[in-house]
């Protein structure tokens, strides 16, 4: 049972990212950052770019910059937002 606990925590956090509540999405990102859930970088990157709430976008960007792969993805998102495509793909 204990071995599935980290997986369950990540799953619960991913569900929080899909919530209509910006507080839930923000909390999910904070928890994923605290447990260093690198496997969720794609979902967090999506929120960093598209979430309507500034607090959620900023938390997502902070998580991305704290992860090796996430930092690369954050750079790619920044370039894409300025019209550059596929430079780091």
C-alpha positions in Angstrom: 0.0 0.0 0.0 2.8 2.5 0.9 4.4 2.0 -2.5 1.3 3.3 -4.3 1.0 6.3 -2.1 3.3 8.6 -4.1 1.4 7.6 -7.3 -1.9 8.4 -5.6 -0.6 11.8 -4.5 0.4 12.7 -8.0 -2.9 11.5 -9.4 -4.8 13.6 -6.9 -2.7 16.6 -7.8 -3.3 16.1 -11.5 -7.0 16.0 -10.7 -6.6 19.3 -8.8 -5.0 20.8 -12.0 -8.3 20.2 -13.8 -10.5 21.8 -11.2 -12.6 24.9 -12.0 -11.2 26.4 -8.8 -8.1 28.5 -9.3 -7.2 27.7 -5.6 -7.3 24.0 -6.4 -5.1 24.4 -9.5 -2.6 26.6 -7.6 -2.5 24.1 -4.7 -2.0 21.2 -7.0 1.0 22.9 -8.6 2.5 23.8 -5.3 2.2 20.2 -4.1 3.7 18.8 -7.3 6.6 21.2 -6.9 7.1 20.1 -3.3 7.2 16.4 -4.2 9.4 17.1 -7.3 6.9 15.4 -9.7 8.9 15.8 -12.9 6.5 13.5 -14.8 3.9 16.2 -14.6 5.9 18.9 -16.4 3.7 18.7 -19.5 0.4 19.3 -17.6 2.0 22.2 -15.6 3.5 23.7 -18.8 0.0 23.8 -20.3 -1.3 25.8 -17.3 1.7 28.1 -17.4 0.7 29.1 -20.8 -3.1 29.0 -20.7 -4.5 29.4 -17.2 -6.7 32.5 -16.8 -5.5 33.1 -13.2 -2.2 34.9 -12.9 -1.3 33.3 -9.6 -1.7 29.8 -11.2 0.4 30.7 -14.3 3.1 32.1 -12.0 3.2 29.0 -9.8 3.3 26.8 -12.9 6.2 28.9 -14.3 8.1 28.6 -11.0 7.7 24.9 -11.0 8.9 24.6 -14.6 12.0 26.7 -13.8 12.7 24.5 -10.8 12.8 21.3 -13.0 15.6 20.5 -15.5 13.1 19.4 -18.3 10.6 22.0 -17.1 13.1 24.8 -17.5 13.7 23.7 -21.1 10.0 23.6 -21.7 9.5 27.0 -20.1 12.0 28.4 -22.5 10.2 26.8 -25.4 6.9 28.2 -24.3 8.4 31.7 -24.0 9.9 31.4 -27.5 6.6 30.1 -28.9 4.7 33.0 -27.3 7.0 35.4 -29.2 6.4 33.6 -32.5 9.4 31.3 -32.6 8.5 27.6 -33.4 10.5 24.4 -32.8 13.8 25.8 -31.9 14.3 23.4 -28.9 12.3 20.5 -30.1 
